[in-house]
Amino acid sequence: MPRNRSLKLLTLVVVFALLFISLTGCARKAEDTPTPTPTVEKVATAVPPTPVPTPEEVATAVPPTAAPTEPPPEPEETSITIAVLQDPPSFNGTVTDTGYELMVQELVLLGLADIDPWGNIFPELAAELPTVENGGVVIDEDEWTMDVTWKLRDDVYWSDGEPVTADDVVFTWNAVSDPEMGIWAPGADYTGSAERIDEYTVVFHYTGVYPAYLYQFGGESGPHIWPEHYCDAEQGFTAWDANQEPLSNGPYLLKEWVHGDHLTFVRNPDYFEEGKPYIDKIIIKVVPDPAVLHAMMLEGDADVEMWVSEMYLAEYQDAPNVNVTFSPYGRWVMRLIPNLAKRGSIDPAEPHPILADVKVRQAIRMAIDVDTITEEIFYGYPDTVWTEMFRPPYDVCDISRPKYDPEGAKALLVEAGWTDEDGDGVRECHGCPNAEEGYPMSMEFAIYAEYGEELELAQQLIAENLEAIGFDLKLEKIQGSIMWDSYEAGGLEQIGDFDLNMWDDGYPGLDPSDSLWSFYYSEAAEPDWGWNVGRWMNEDASYYIDECYCLDEEYRQEVFCELAKILDEEVPQILLFTAIDADAYSTRVEGVQATINDIVTWNVADWKIVE
């Protein structure tokens, strides 16, 4: 070290010496070449010679300060716009089911676990997924009950700085299950209670075995976790103010909500996944006109559109600035719901004069040209579906596709006692089991209004198919809110005031048990208990539905296939095809993936701007 220091000092001396020589070079030259004596004025204004610095001065010299530089510019704020047709009713996807509340819920609230588009379950608030193998799931074989232990992360916080704990999980379940101010949620019939073990551990005690426990608190259909210290328990789960002004533990914070116009979200700086979300701001823009929304996507004024209809798909796929993402699997099965009870009655013992006969239902299924509907009306996008067991891992049942056979359908109707004796093209009852002699084969056929033009065209084509075999149909278009409302509110299906309806539905996640229970279980025919609005009663079907509530996957496959055979023979519903599940997004955004297991914003923290 001393040698280096001396060398640096010597170098500085030489530098300053050379500097001195360069400055005084003219003076040294003057000594060699005579010059005229300077005038007085010149002497008076002459600059004195610069003194040579000593080694000590050189050693202590302070280098000149560099000029200040400008600070680097702040990175530009990134922002995207999601265009939707209507305001979300709230941030609580358990209370209502428009899809828009689910979309915004995913921005601000986390569940215990979620499920991706390919059926892989992943933890959110949970530190790990509880299983039988890791001891998180314990089944009492004698009592046929189940305990599930959830261990939570300890690094997730609400946006006011409070940690997310087991108290929030227990509070949420108690609010959901409250008999007066709560609401039914998937698994509610099998979940007894939630118990706090410590700050980050909670145990759910089940009164039975519930196979979909992993995404019971998350995903599309299950409640997310709400903050105990923020929500007003006295207001109740369905009505508390937090549904409109949520406290976030998710990737974004609600900054502004101008109802009917837009919602603005900003990134949560304290989100538990470091570096996420990648986009600074998300604007949800309410655009009630589908054509205007479509134009915004094409012109680059919107970046994401949920639930793209078949009508716009081709144009989007040809647009240079728009991508389309499809869900890996179908879910929304378009189906005919025949009422097996007398119209206006909820008593299955009072049969519908036409539709209570299984041969009539089989004939209807045979007479519908599904391929023409999917190809000519829905642009070839839908997949034909004729059984509830059409998705992995339960698409293993040997159920043959029904044959399109109008002549066979006519023969079945004759067998069932329906013939056209007066030659007017409409069959009448002549020996049929549930109607009086001469009763015409006339009834109402309704769809829900919100779907759009494609469903209206499908309704017309189906009507033509059925009229060709002797039906007389009155076509109706009804608001979904009226068709599907509760029994007490006069919902047409719950009170039994319909003949034949058509709409689409299906189950999220991996387990069809709850969906099958709701559609086909005998007790689900009770008003507001489920959606067995056709009042189909079958003891064997109910037995197999009960049996599917277990964790033995091999046995479950056997049970589902036995149920599929019964449904195929009895035709309590007529399944036609899966409506597409597709979302559009700008080419400047990456990470968007459509899913039937949740909503398009399921992975919003991973979205990026790529322009």
C-alpha positions in Angstrom: 0.0 0.0 0.0 2.8 2.7 0.8 4.4 2.1 -2.6 1.2 2.6 -4.4 0.5 5.8 -2.6 4.0 7.2 -3.4 3.6 6.3 -7.0 0.2 8.1 -7.2 1.8 11.2 -5.6 4.7 11.2 -8.0 2.3 10.9 -11.0 0.3 13.9 -9.8 3.6 16.0 -9.4 4.6 15.2 -13.0 1.1 16.1 -14.3 1.1 19.5 -12.6 4.7 20.2 -13.7 3.7 19.6 -17.3 0.7 21.8 -16.8 3.0 24.5 -15.5 5.4 24.2 -18.4 2.5 24.5 -20.9 1.3 27.7 -19.2 4.7 29.3 -19.0 6.2 28.2 -22.3 5.9 31.7 -23.8 7.9 33.2 -20.9 10.7 30.6 -21.3 10.8 31.4 -25.0 11.1 35.1 -24.2 14.4 34.4 -22.4 15.9 33.0 -25.6 14.6 35.7 -28.1 15.0 39.4 -27.3 11.8 41.4 -27.4 11.0 45.1 -27.1 10.7 46.6 -23.6 7.0 46.6 -22.6 5.2 49.8 -22.2 3.9 50.9 -18.8 0.4 50.0 -19.8 1.4 46.5 -20.7 3.3 46.1 -17.5 0.4 47.2 -15.5 -1.9 44.7 -17.1 0.4 41.8 -17.3 -0.8 38.5 -15.7 1.5 37.4 -12.9 3.2 34.0 -13.5 1.5 30.9 -12.0 3.4 29.5 -9.1 4.6 25.9 -9.3 2.6 23.7 -6.8 4.5 22.0 -4.0 4.3 18.2 -3.6 2.2 18.8 -0.4 -0.3 21.0 -2.3 -0.6 18.3 -5.1 -1.3 15.6 -2.5 -4.1 17.6 -0.9 -5.6 19.0 -4.1 -9.4 18.5 -4.5 -10.4 17.4 -8.0 -13.0 19.6 -9.7 -16.7 18.7 -9.1 -18.5 17.2 -12.1 -21.5 19.1 -13.4 -24.8 17.7 -12.0 -26.7 15.2 -14.3 -30.4 15.0 -14.8 -32.2 12.1 -12.9 -33.4 9.2 -15.0 -37.0 9.6 -16.3 -39.7 7.9 -14.4 -41.0 4.8 -16.2 -44.3 5.4 -18.0 -47.4 4.1 -16.3 -48.8 1.0 -18.0 -52.6 0.7 -18.4 -55.2 -1.5 -20.2 -59.0 -1.2 -20.7 -61.4 -4.1 -20.2 -64.7 -3.4 -22.0 -67.9 -4.9 -20.5 -71.6 -4.7 -21.4 -72.8 -3.8 -17.9 -71.7 -2.7 -14.4 -70.8 -5.5 -12.0 -73.6 -5.8 -9.4 -70.9 -6.0 -6.7 -67.6 -7.6 -5.9 -69.2 -10.7 -4.4 -69.4 -13.5 -6.9 -71.2 -15.8 -4.5 -74.3 -13.5 -4.2 -74.9 -12.9 -7.9 -73.9 -14.7 -11.1 -73.6 -12.3 -14.0 -69.8 -13.0 -14.5 -68.9 -9.3 -14.1 -68.8 -9.4 -10.4 -66.5 -12.4 -10.7 -64.2 -10.5 -13.0 -63.7 -7.6 -10.6 -63.6 -10.0 -7.6 -60.5 -11.7 -9.0 -58.7 -8.3 -9.1 -59.1 -7.6 -5.4 -59.8 -10.8 -3.4 -58.0 -14.1 -3.0 -59.3 -17.6 -2.2 -57.7 -20.4 -0.4 -57.0 -22.0 -3.7 -57.9 -21.7 -7.4 -58.0 -23.8 -10.5 -56.4 -23.1 -13.9 -58.0 -23.6 -17.3 -56.5 -27.1 -17.6 -57.8 -28.3 -14.2 -54.7 -27.9 -12.1 -55.4 -26.6 -8.6 -53.0 -24.2 -7.1 -52.8 -22.4 -3.7 -53.4 -18.7 -3.2 -53.8 -17.9 0.5 -52.9 -21.4 1.4 -49.3 -22.4 2.0 -50.0 -25.8 0.6 -52.9 -27.9 -0.7 -54.3 -30.3 1.9 -54.5 -34.0 0.8 -54.9 -37.4 2.4 -51.3 -38.1 1.6 -49.9 -35.0 3.5 -52.3 -35.4 6.4 -54.4 -32.4 5.5 -57.5 -34.5 4.9 -58.7 -37.1 7.4 -61.7 -39.2 6.7 -63.7 -41.0 9.4 -64.7 -44.2 7.5 -67.3 -45.2 10.2 -69.1 -41.9 10.4 -68.3 -41.0 6.8 -67.2 -37.5 7.8 -64.1 -35.5 6.8 -61.8 -32.9 8.4 -59.7 -30.7 6.1 -56.8 -28.6 7.6 -55.7 -25.5 5.7 -52.4 -23.9 6.6 -52.2 -20.3 5.4 -49.4 -18.1 4.1 -48.1 -15.6 6.7 -47.1 -12.9 4.2 -50.4 -11.8 2.8 -51.9 -8.5 4.0 -55.1 -6.5 3.5 -54.5 -3.2 1.9 -54.9 -1.4 5.3 -51.9 -3.4 6.6 -53.7 -6.0 8.6 -52.6 -9.6 8.0 -54.9 -12.2 6.4 -55.4 -14.9 9.1 -57.4 -17.9 10.0 -59.9 -15.5 11.7 -60.8 -14.2 8.3 -61.4 -17.7 6.9 -63.6 -18.7 9.8 -65.5 -15.3 9.7 -66.2 -15.8 6.0 -67.6 -19.3 6.4 -69.8 -18.2 9.3 -71.1 -15.3 7.3 -71.8 -17.5 4.3 -73.5 -20.2 6.4 -75.6 -17.9 8.5 -79.2 -19.2 8.3 -80.7 -15.7 8.1 -78.2 -13.5 6.3 -76.0 -16.0 4.5 -76.4 -17.9 1.2 -76.1 -21.4 -0.2 -72.6 -22.0 -1.7 -71.1 -25.2 -3.2 -70.3 -27.7 -0.5 -72.6 -26.0 2.0 -74.7 -29.1 2.5 -71.6 -31.1 3.5 -69.7 -28.5 5.6 -70.5 -28.4 9.3 -68.1 -25.8 10.8 -64.8 -24.0 10.6 -62.4 -24.0 13.5 -59.4 -21.7 14.1 -56.4 -23.7 15.4 -53.9 -20.9 15.4 -53.3 -17.6 13.6 -52.6 -19.3 10.3 -54.3 -22.7 10.6 -58.0 -23.5 10.2 -59.9 -26.8 10.1 -63.1 -27.4 8.2 -65.3 -30.2 9.7 -67.5 -31.9 7.1 -70.7 -33.8 7.8 -70.0 -36.0 4.8 -67.2 -36.4 2.2 -67.0 -33.5 -0.2 -64.8 -34.2 -3.3 -64.5 -30.6 -4.5 -63.1 -29.3 -1.1 -59.9 -28.0 -2.7 -61.6 -25.2 -4.6 -64.6 -24.7 -2.3 -63.2 -21.4 -1.2 -61.9 -19.9 -4.5 -62.3 -20.2 -8.2 -65.5 -19.3 -9.9 -68.3 -20.7 -7.7 -66.8 -20.7 -4.2 -66.7 -17.7 -1.9 -63.3 -15.9 -1.6 -62.0 -14.8 1.8 -63.3 -11.5 3.3 -61.7 -9.4 6.1 -63.3 -9.9 9.5 -62.1 -6.5 10.8 -63.6 -4.6 7.8 -66.9 -6.3 7.0 -70.0 -5.5 9.0 -71.3 -8.9 10.1 -74.6 -7.4 11.2 -75.3 -6.4 7.6 -74.8 -10.0 6.5 -72.8 -11.6 3.7 -75.2 -10.8 0.9 -75.7 -7.1 1.9 -72.6 -5.8 3.7 -71.1 -2.6 2.3 -67.8 -4.4 1.6 -69.5 -5.9 -1.5 -69.4 -2.4 -3.0 -66.2 -1.1 -1.4 -63.9 -4.1 -1.0 -60.7 -4.1 1.1 -58.1 -5.8 -1.1 -55.7 -8.6 -0.5 -55.4 -9.2 -4.3 -53.2 -7.8 -7.0 -55.2 -4.6 -7.5 -56.9 -1.9 -5.4 -60.2 -0.2 -6.4 -59.4 3.5 -6.9 -62.7 4.7 -8.4 -66.1 3.4 -9.4 -68.4 5.7 -11.5 -71.4 3.5 -11.8 -72.6 2.9 -15.3 -69.4 4.2 -16.8 -66.1 2.8 -15.4 -64.1 1.3 -12.6 -60.4 2.1 -12.1 -58.0 -0.2 -10.4 -54.3 0.5 -9.5 -51.6 -2.1 -8.7 -51.3 -3.2 -5.1 -47.8 -2.3 -4.1 -47.9 -4.8 -1.2 -49.1 -7.8 -3.2 -47.5 -10.9 -1.8 -46.1 -12.1 -5.1 -43.0 -9.9 -5.5 -42.9 -7.9 -8.7 -46.6 -8.5 -9.6 -48.9 -7.4 -11.0 -47.0 -6.2 -14.0 -49.6 -3.7 -15.3 -50.0 -0.5 -13.3 -53.6 0.4 -13.9 -56.7 -1.4 -15.2 -59.9 0.4 -16.3 -63.1 -1.5 -16.6 -65.2 0.4 -19.2 -69.0 -0.1 -19.3 -70.1 -0.2 -23.0 -73.8 -1.4 -23.2 -73.8 -1.7 -27.0 -72.1 -4.9 -28.3 -71.4 -3.3 -31.7 -69.7 -0.3 -30.1 -67.7 -2.6 -27.8 -66.7 -4.7 -30.9 -65.5 -1.5 -32.7 -63.5 -0.5 -29.7 -61.5 -3.7 -29.8 -60.9 -3.4 -33.5 -59.8 0.2 -33.2 -57.5 -0.4 -30.2 -59.6 1.5 -27.7 -60.2 -1.6 -25.6 -57.7 -4.3 -24.7 -59.9 -7.2 -23.4 -63.4 -8.4 -24.1 -65.1 -11.3 -22.2 -67.3 -13.9 -23.8 -66.9 -13.2 -27.5 -69.8 -14.5 -29.5 -69.5 -16.6 -32.5 -70.6 -13.7 -34.7 -67.5 -11.7 -34.0 -64.9 -14.5 -33.8 -64.1 -14.6 -37.5 -63.5 -10.9 -37.7 -61.4 -10.8 -34.6 -59.3 -13.7 -35.9 -58.6 -11.8 -39.1 -57.8 -8.5 -37.2 -54.0 -7.7 -37.0 -54.3 -6.1 -33.5 -56.7 -8.6 -31.8 -56.1 -12.2 -30.5 -58.7 -14.7 -29.4 -58.2 -17.2 -26.6 -60.4 -20.3 -26.2 -60.9 -22.4 -23.1 -59.2 -25.8 -23.4 -62.6 -27.5 -22.5 -66.2 -26.7 -23.1 -68.6 -26.2 -20.3 -71.8 -24.3 -21.3 -74.0 -27.0 -22.6 -77.0 -25.8 -24.6 -79.9 -27.9 -23.4 -83.7 -28.3 -23.6 -85.5 -28.4 -20.3 -88.8 -30.3 -20.6 -91.3 -29.8 -17.8 -92.5 -33.3 -16.7 -95.1 -31.8 -14.4 -98.3 -30.2 -15.4 -97.7 -26.6 -16.3 -98.2 -24.3 -13.3 -97.7 -27.2 -10.9 -94.7 -28.2 -8.8 -96.1 -31.6 -8.0 -94.4 -34.4 -10.1 -97.4 -36.6 -9.4 -99.4 -34.3 -11.8 -97.9 -35.2 -15.2 -97.4 -32.9 -18.1 -99.8 -34.0 -20.8 -97.1 -34.2 -23.5 -93.6 -34.2 -22.0 -94.1 -36.6 -19.1 -93.9 -39.5 -21.5 -90.3 -40.6 -22.1 -91.1 -41.7 -25.6 -92.0 -38.1 -26.5 -88.8 -36.8 -25.0 -86.8 -39.4 -27.0 -88.6 -38.4 -30.2 -87.8 -34.8 -29.6 -84.1 -35.6 -29.2 -84.2 -37.7 -32.4 -85.9 -35.0 -34.5 -83.4 -32.2 -33.8 -80.7 -31.6 -36.5 -77.9 -30.5 -34.1 -75.2 -30.5 -36.8 -77.0 -28.0 -38.9 -77.5 -25.7 -35.9 -73.8 -25.8 -35.0 -72.5 -25.4 -38.6 -75.0 -22.8 -40.0 -75.8 -20.7 -36.9 -72.8 -21.0 -34.7 -70.1 -21.1 -37.4 -69.0 -24.6 -36.6 -67.4 -23.6 -33.3 -69.5 -25.7 -30.8 -68.9 -29.3 -30.0 -71.8 -31.7 -30.1 -72.7 -33.0 -26.5 -75.3 -35.6 -25.6 -74.2 -36.7 -22.1 -73.3 -34.9 -18.9 -70.1 -37.0 -18.8 -68.3 -35.3 -21.6 -65.3 -33.7 -19.9 -62.1 -35.3 -18.4 -61.7 -37.3 -16.3 -65.3 -38.6 -16.6 -65.6 -38.8 -20.4 -65.0 -42.5 -20.3 -68.6 -43.7 -20.4 -69.9 -45.7 -23.4 -72.9 -43.5 -24.3 -73.5 -43.4 -28.1 -74.5 -40.2 -29.8 -78.2 -40.1 -30.6 -79.0 -40.5 -34.2 -80.7 -37.7 -36.1 -83.8 -39.6 -37.4 -87.0 -37.7 -38.0 -88.8 -40.8 -39.3 -87.8 -42.8 -36.2 -89.1 -39.9 -34.1 -92.5 -40.0 -35.9 -92.7 -43.8 -35.2 -92.0 -43.2 -31.5 -94.8 -40.7 -31.3 -97.2 -43.1 -32.9 -96.1 -45.7 -30.4 -96.8 -43.1 -27.6 -100.4 -42.6 -28.9 -99.8 -39.3 -30.7 -101.2 -39.3 -34.3 -102.6 -36.7 -36.7 -106.1 -37.9 -37.4 -107.6 -34.7 -38.8 -104.6 -34.1 -41.2 -103.8 -30.5 -40.1 -100.2 -31.4 -39.4 -100.5 -31.3 -35.6 -100.7 -34.6 -33.7 -103.4 -35.3 -31.1 -103.6 -37.7 -28.2 -105.2 -41.0 -29.3 -104.4 -43.4 -26.5 -101.5 -41.4 -25.0 -100.9 -42.0 -21.3 -101.1 -38.4 -19.8 -103.6 -36.4 -21.8 -107.3 -36.7 -22.7 -108.4 -37.9 -26.0 -107.9 -35.4 -28.8 -105.5 -33.2 -26.8 -103.3 -31.4 -29.4 -99.5 -31.6 -29.3 -99.3 -27.9 -28.7 -97.0 -26.2 -26.2 -94.7 -23.2 -25.6 -91.0 -23.2 -26.5 -89.0 -20.5 -24.8 -85.4 -19.2 -24.8 -83.8 -16.5 -22.6 -83.5 -13.1 -24.3 -79.9 -12.2 -23.2 -78.1 -14.7 -25.4 -78.7 -12.9 -28.7 -79.6 -13.6 -32.3 -77.8 -16.9 -32.6 -80.1 -18.5 -29.9 -83.2 -17.1 -31.6 -82.1 -18.7 -34.9 -81.4 -22.0 -33.1 -84.9 -21.8 -31.5 -86.5 -21.3 -34.9 -84.6 -24.2 -36.5 -85.5 -26.6 -33.6 -89.1 -25.5 -34.0 -89.0 -26.3 -37.7 -87.6 -29.8 -36.8 -90.3 -30.5 -34.3 -93.2 -29.1 -36.4 -92.1 -31.4 -39.1 -92.9 -34.4 -36.9 -96.3 -33.0 -35.7 -95.7 -30.5 -32.9 -97.4 -27.1 -32.7 -95.0 -24.7 -30.9 -95.5 -21.1 -29.7 -92.1 -19.5 -29.6 -91.3 -17.1 -26.7 -88.2 -15.0 -25.6 -88.1 -14.3 -21.9 -85.7 -12.3 -19.7 -83.4 -14.6 -17.8 -84.2 -12.7 -14.6 -87.8 -13.7 -15.0 -87.2 -17.3 -16.1 -84.7 -18.1 -13.4 -85.9 -16.0 -10.4 -86.8 -17.6 -7.1 -90.0 -19.4 -6.3 -91.1 -16.6 -3.9 -90.4 -14.0 -6.6 -92.3 -15.9 -9.2 -89.5 -17.3 -11.3 -91.2 -19.2 -14.1 -89.1 -22.3 -13.8 -89.2 -22.5 -10.0 -93.0 -22.2 -10.0 -93.4 -24.6 -12.9 -94.9 -22.1 -15.4 -93.3 -23.4 -18.6 -93.4 -26.3 -21.1 -90.0 -26.5 -22.9 -87.2 -24.1 -22.2 -83.7 -23.8 -23.7 -80.6 -22.4 -22.0 -77.0 -23.2 -21.4 -75.2 -24.2 -18.2 -72.5 -26.5 -16.9 -70.1 -26.9 -14.0 -66.7 -25.3 -13.3 -63.8 -27.2 -12.0 -63.2 -30.9 -12.1 -66.2 -32.3 -10.2 -69.7 -32.6 -11.7 -71.3 -33.9 -8.5 -73.0 -30.6 -7.4 -74.2 -29.9 -10.9 -75.7 -33.3 -11.2 -77.3 -33.0 -7.8 -78.9 -29.7 -8.8 -80.2 -30.9 -12.1 -81.3 -34.4 -11.4 -81.6 -35.2 -7.7 -85.1 -35.8 -6.5 -84.9 -33.3 -3.6 -83.6 -30.7 -6.0 -87.1 -30.6 -7.5 -88.3 -28.7 -4.4 -88.6 -25.0 -5.2 -85.4 -23.0 -4.7 -83.5 -26.2 -3.6 -82.0 -26.8 -7.0 -82.6 -26.7 -10.7 -84.5 -29.9 -11.2 -87.2 -27.7 -12.5 -88.4 -30.4 -14.8 -89.5 -32.3 -11.7 -87.9 -35.6 -12.8 -87.9 -38.2 -10.0 -85.7 -41.3 -10.2 -84.6 -43.2 -7.1 -81.7 -44.9 -8.9 -80.3 -41.6 -10.2 -80.5 -40.1 -6.7 -78.7 -43.2 -5.3 -75.8 -42.8 -7.8 -75.5 -39.1 -7.2 -75.2 -39.8 -3.5 -72.5 -42.4 -4.2 -70.3 -40.0 -6.2 -69.6 -38.0 -3.0 -66.3 -39.8 -2.2 -62.6 -39.5 -2.9 -62.1 -42.8 -4.7 -61.7 -41.7 -8.3 -62.0 -45.2 -9.8 -65.3 -45.8 -8.0 -66.5 -42.4 -9.0 -66.0 -43.1 -12.6 -68.1 -46.3 -12.3 -70.8 -44.4 -10.5 -70.9 -41.5 -13.1 -71.2 -44.0 -15.9 -74.1 -45.8 -14.3 -75.8 -42.4 -13.9 -75.1 -41.5 -17.5 -76.9 -44.6 -18.7 -80.0 -43.7 -16.8 -80.0 -40.1 -18.1 -79.5 -41.4 -21.6 -82.6 -43.7 -21.3 -84.9 -41.3 -19.4 -83.9 -38.0 -21.2 -84.8 -35.7 -18.3 -82.9 -33.0 -20.3 -81.9 -32.9 -24.0 -78.3 -31.9 -24.4 -77.3 -30.4 -27.7 -73.8 -28.8 -27.9 -71.4 -26.7 -25.9 -71.4 -23.0 -26.4 -67.9 -21.6 -26.9 -66.0 -19.9 -24.1 -63.7 -17.4 -25.8 -62.2 -14.0 -24.9 -60.6 -11.4 -27.1 -57.5 -9.4 -26.2 -55.2 -6.9 -27.8 -51.9 -8.0 -29.3 -50.2 -5.5 -26.9 -51.2 -7.7 -23.9 -49.9 -11.2 -23.1 -51.0 -13.8 -20.5 -54.8 -13.7 -21.2 -56.3 -17.2 -21.2 -59.9 -18.2 -21.4 -61.2 -20.7 -18.9 -64.4 -22.5 -17.9 -63.1 -23.0 -14.4 -63.1 -19.3 -13.4 -63.3 -16.0 -15.2 -60.9 -14.3 -17.7 -59.1 -12.3 -14.9 -58.2 -15.5 -13.0 -54.5 -14.8 -13.6 -54.6 -11.0 -14.0 -51.4 -10.6 -11.9 -49.5 -12.3 -14.7 -50.7 -10.1 -17.6 -48.1 -8.0 -19.3 -47.9 -5.1 -21.8 -45.6 -6.2 -24.6 -45.6 -3.2 -27.0 
